[in-house]
Amino acid sequence: MITATRSDQELRRHRDRQSERQNMRRLYLLLYPLCLCAALTSRLSGHAEDAAERPAQSIFAEARSSAYAAAGYAFHA
């Protein structure tokens, strides 16, 4: 909750963080389907892999981590 005792600088900082979180969420929602397709394609193309070489993550977890990593790079650029 924002109170009247906060300074303008603190309010601006709060809005900036809120805006960054919103942009991160939007970027994630854009990237997740692309990463899901990439993960699915990589799994299907590697159908001759041994069981020991298969990733421990599910396709959805792999796509989620890829999307968050890609979105993080966008904010560092």
N, C-alpha and C positions, 0 to 999 in steps of 0.2 A: 504494500500500500504506500502511496506517495503522500507525504504530509506537507504542510505549509512551511515547515522548518527547513526543508532541503533547499540547498542553493541551486541556482540555475545551472551551474556546472555539473552538479550531481544529477540533476534531471536530464541534462543532455547526454551524460554518460549512460544513464539508465536506458534512455531511448535508443542510443546507438547499439548497446548490447542487445536490446530487444529486437532491433532491426536486423542485426547480424544473425541472431537465432532464427528469425523468420526467413531470411535469405538462405541460411544453411538448410532449413527444412524444405524449402522450395527446390533447391538444388538437389537435395537427396531424393525428393520425389521424382525429379526428372532423370536422375542417374540410375536409380534402382532398377527400373525395367531394362535399361540398356545393359547393366551389369548382370542381371539375371539371364538375359539372352546370351551374353558372353560366357557365363559359367555353364549354362546348359549346352552350348555349342562345344565348349572345350571338353565337357564330360562325354558328349556323344561322339566326338571325333576321336577320342582316346579309348574306344571300346575294346582294344586289345591289351589294355594295361593289366598287369598282375594285381592281385588283391592287396599286396603290400604297398603298391605305389599309389593307390587311391587316396584322395584327401580324406581327413577325418571329419571335416565339416560337411554339413548338408549344402545343397545347392543354394538354398535361401540364405544361410549364414555366410556363405562365400560371397554372394551378391551384396549382402548388407555391408560386410566389411570392405568390399571393393568400392561401394558407393560412398561410404563415409571417408575412405582414404582419398578418393578422387575429389570429393567436396572439400576436404581439408586442404588439399593442394591448391584449390581455387582461391581459398582465403589467404594463403601465404604468398600468392603471386602479386 
